[in-house]
Every structure is written in C-alpha cells, then in structure tokens.
Amino acid sequence: MSRQRPEVLFVCVHNAGRSQMAAALLAHHAGDRVVVRSAGSAPADDVNPAVVEAMAEWDIDLRALGAHPKRLEDAAVAASDVVITMGCGDACPFYPGTRYEDWVLADPAGQGVEAVRPIRDEIDRRVRGLVAELLDGTS
C-alpha cells in the first residue's frame, strides 16, 4: 500500500448485513488508521435489524455510527486499496492494482439474531486478520 492509511471497501448485494458488520468491525479494531467504506450492488432500504442487534451485543451501535445501505460506485472501488466482496459476484467493478478478496459467508438476510451471531463472529475473525496484515509495522 502506497498510502499512509489503507482504504478498504466491503461489498455485498444489499449492504444491509455482512458488509455493514465488516465495516463497523474494521473501524472498531483499526480506528482512524484505516479508511473504511461499505456498499451494495442493489442496496436495501435499511440495515438488517438482526445485524443491528448482534452488533449492539458487542457495544457497536450501527445506528449511532450512521450505518445505512449505500449504492456501489466506481469511485469507491477506484479509491480502495482492498475490495472485499461478500456475495456480489460480477457486480463489482475491477480496477487493476486493486487487491480483491471474496469472503464466502452465510447471508444474514431474513435470519434472526441467533443465526447472525456466528456470521458476525466469523467476520470479526477475518477482520482481525486483515487489521494485522494491513497495519503490521505501521501502528
């Protein structure tokens, strides 16, 4: 990464669950050392309530953070050092020089908080690994 602060974009279809959790967890763990964005190829109207509840269990208030589904824009992809997709398939634009990862995770859409917790926990595990990788030697 050539920048002082790496920029990470999390993308899923509705930007209402997985990508919201990942963005909030990355911001939580990395603070202002990483620029974090999330977006969706077909954004929902609101963040999944079970996702909001599962994150609140860890004292991360998505509502207070202003979390809301956003449409995926080419500019957000172009500005990112790392783009992590979560089930958006070919809807994500490709830019040479940008690192892409696809995190295969269960979709929390339509699920209750009991089903969302293990998804949150797995995202947290992956985000912690990403933080260690991105900030190794820079913190």
Kinemage of the C-alpha trace (Angstrom):
@kinemage 1
@onewidth
@group {chain A} dominant
@subgroup {mainchain}
@vectorlist {calphas} color= white
{ca met a 1} P 0.000 0.000 0.000
{ca ser a 2} L 1.464 3.293 -1.024
{ca arg a 3} L -0.773 5.414 1.193
{ca gln a 4} L -0.321 6.102 4.854
{ca arg a 5} L -3.849 4.876 5.614
{ca pro a 6} L -5.042 1.866 3.640
{ca glu a 7} L -8.552 2.151 2.206
{ca val a 8} L -10.857 -0.861 2.395
{ca leu a 9} L -14.244 -1.328 0.741
{ca phe a 10} L -16.639 -4.103 1.795
{ca val a 11} L -19.268 -5.016 -0.821
{ca cys a 12} L -22.314 -7.259 -0.623
{ca val a 13} L -25.553 -7.223 -2.582
{ca his a 14} L -27.820 -5.296 -0.198
{ca asn a 15} L -25.208 -3.581 2.022
{ca ala a 16} L -27.540 -4.390 4.896
{ca gly a 17} L -25.733 -7.188 6.720
{ca arg a 18} L -22.299 -8.676 6.092
{ca ser a 19} L -20.648 -5.578 4.641
{ca gln a 20} L -22.116 -3.379 7.391
{ca met a 21} L -20.773 -5.677 10.100
{ca ala a 22} L -17.363 -5.896 8.432
{ca ala a 23} L -17.063 -2.121 8.020
{ca ala a 24} L -18.090 -1.461 11.625
{ca leu a 25} L -15.725 -4.123 12.959
{ca leu a 26} L -12.800 -2.833 10.896
{ca ala a 27} L -13.453 0.720 12.099
{ca his a 28} L -13.729 -0.612 15.667
{ca his a 29} L -10.461 -2.559 15.545
{ca ala a 30} L -8.371 -0.205 13.380
{ca gly a 31} L -9.790 3.176 14.381
{ca asp a 32} L -8.615 6.008 12.173
{ca arg a 33} L -5.635 4.006 10.895
{ca val a 34} L -7.773 2.624 8.038
{ca val a 35} L -10.330 4.318 5.780
{ca val a 36} L -13.393 2.059 5.719
{ca arg a 37} L -16.325 2.025 3.296
{ca ser a 38} L -19.154 -0.360 2.505
{ca ala a 39} L -21.600 -0.523 -0.373
{ca gly a 40} L -24.021 -2.802 -2.182
{ca ser a 41} L -24.769 -3.643 -5.795
{ca ala a 42} L -28.529 -3.489 -5.006
{ca pro a 43} L -28.772 -1.664 -1.650
{ca ala a 44} L -31.661 -2.384 0.702
{ca asp a 45} L -33.737 0.338 2.333
{ca asp a 46} L -32.255 -0.225 5.790
{ca val a 47} L -29.723 -2.261 7.729
{ca asn a 48} L -30.951 -5.703 8.800
{ca pro a 49} L -32.402 -5.350 12.356
{ca ala a 50} L -30.877 -8.681 13.458
{ca val a 51} L -27.463 -7.368 12.356
{ca val a 52} L -28.022 -4.177 14.367
{ca glu a 53} L -28.957 -6.303 17.398
{ca ala a 54} L -25.965 -8.659 17.038
{ca met a 55} L -23.533 -5.742 16.777
{ca ala a 56} L -25.145 -3.986 19.761
{ca glu a 57} L -24.307 -7.066 21.821
{ca trp a 58} L -20.669 -6.047 21.314
{ca asp a 59} L -21.407 -2.379 22.114
{ca ile a 60} L -21.173 -1.354 18.460
{ca asp a 61} L -24.204 0.797 17.676
{ca leu a 62} L -24.679 0.771 13.915
{ca arg a 63} L -27.444 3.368 14.129
{ca ala a 64} L -25.230 5.793 16.099
{ca leu a 65} L -22.472 5.203 13.530
{ca gly a 66} L -24.878 6.307 10.800
{ca ala a 67} L -24.850 2.937 9.052
{ca his a 68} L -27.181 2.817 6.071
{ca pro a 69} L -27.108 0.867 2.803
{ca lys a 70} L -25.240 2.676 0.020
{ca arg a 71} L -25.018 2.002 -3.711
{ca leu a 72} L -21.709 0.693 -5.019
{ca glu a 73} L -19.988 3.431 -7.012
{ca asp a 74} L -16.974 3.013 -9.276
{ca ala a 75} L -15.216 5.865 -7.442
{ca ala a 76} L -15.314 3.959 -4.137
{ca val a 77} L -13.757 0.922 -5.792
{ca ala a 78} L -11.112 3.026 -7.550
{ca ala a 79} L -10.153 4.741 -4.270
{ca ser a 80} L -9.734 1.458 -2.397
{ca asp a 81} L -6.540 -0.495 -1.837
{ca val a 82} L -8.523 -3.595 -0.861
{ca val a 83} L -12.024 -4.541 -2.033
{ca ile a 84} L -13.639 -7.397 -0.139
{ca thr a 85} L -16.709 -8.868 -1.772
{ca met a 86} L -19.276 -10.930 0.066
{ca gly a 87} L -21.540 -12.492 -2.495
{ca cys a 88} L -21.872 -9.642 -5.002
{ca gly a 89} L -20.341 -11.704 -7.808
{ca asp a 90} L -19.618 -9.889 -11.042
{ca ala a 91} L -21.433 -6.710 -9.967
{ca cys a 92} L -18.206 -5.324 -8.517
{ca pro a 93} L -16.114 -3.272 -10.958
{ca phe a 94} L -12.495 -4.320 -11.424
{ca tyr a 95} L -9.564 -1.912 -11.294
{ca pro a 96} L -6.003 -3.069 -11.975
{ca gly a 97} L -3.749 -2.553 -8.974
{ca thr a 98} L -6.588 -3.006 -6.508
{ca arg a 99} L -6.485 -6.098 -4.320
{ca tyr a 100} L -9.692 -8.142 -4.346
{ca glu a 101} L -10.790 -10.820 -1.889
{ca asp a 102} L -14.050 -12.740 -1.809
{ca trp a 103} L -15.203 -13.736 1.651
{ca val a 104} L -17.723 -16.568 1.365
{ca leu a 105} L -20.113 -16.064 4.274
{ca ala a 106} L -23.695 -17.010 5.023
{ca asp a 107} L -26.221 -14.289 4.192
{ca pro a 108} L -27.976 -12.900 7.283
{ca ala a 109} L -30.968 -11.677 5.232
{ca gly a 110} L -34.196 -12.907 6.776
{ca gln a 111} L -32.361 -14.513 9.698
{ca gly a 112} L -32.804 -13.861 13.406
{ca val a 113} L -30.040 -12.749 15.747
{ca glu a 114} L -29.242 -16.376 16.684
{ca ala a 115} L -28.244 -17.061 13.063
{ca val a 116} L -26.447 -13.722 12.690
{ca arg a 117} L -24.105 -14.187 15.675
{ca pro a 118} L -21.901 -16.876 14.058
{ca ile a 119} L -21.696 -14.783 10.866
{ca arg a 120} L -20.645 -11.762 12.950
{ca asp a 121} L -18.079 -13.866 14.792
{ca glu a 122} L -16.553 -15.176 11.536
{ca ile a 123} L -16.429 -11.668 10.048
{ca asp a 124} L -14.713 -10.453 13.214
{ca arg a 125} L -12.109 -13.217 12.927
{ca arg a 126} L -11.383 -12.262 9.314
{ca val a 127} L -11.351 -8.532 10.056
{ca arg a 128} L -8.841 -9.032 12.878
{ca gly a 129} L -6.601 -10.875 10.420
{ca leu a 130} L -6.985 -8.064 7.901
{ca val a 131} L -6.094 -5.458 10.526
{ca ala a 132} L -2.953 -7.367 11.473
{ca glu a 133} L -1.975 -7.663 7.816
{ca leu a 134} L -2.703 -4.049 6.834
{ca leu a 135} L -1.221 -2.412 9.899
{ca asp a 136} L 1.705 -4.715 10.622
{ca gly a 137} L 4.577 -2.378 11.343
{ca thr a 138} L 2.532 0.795 10.831
{ca ser a 139} L 0.793 1.120 14.171
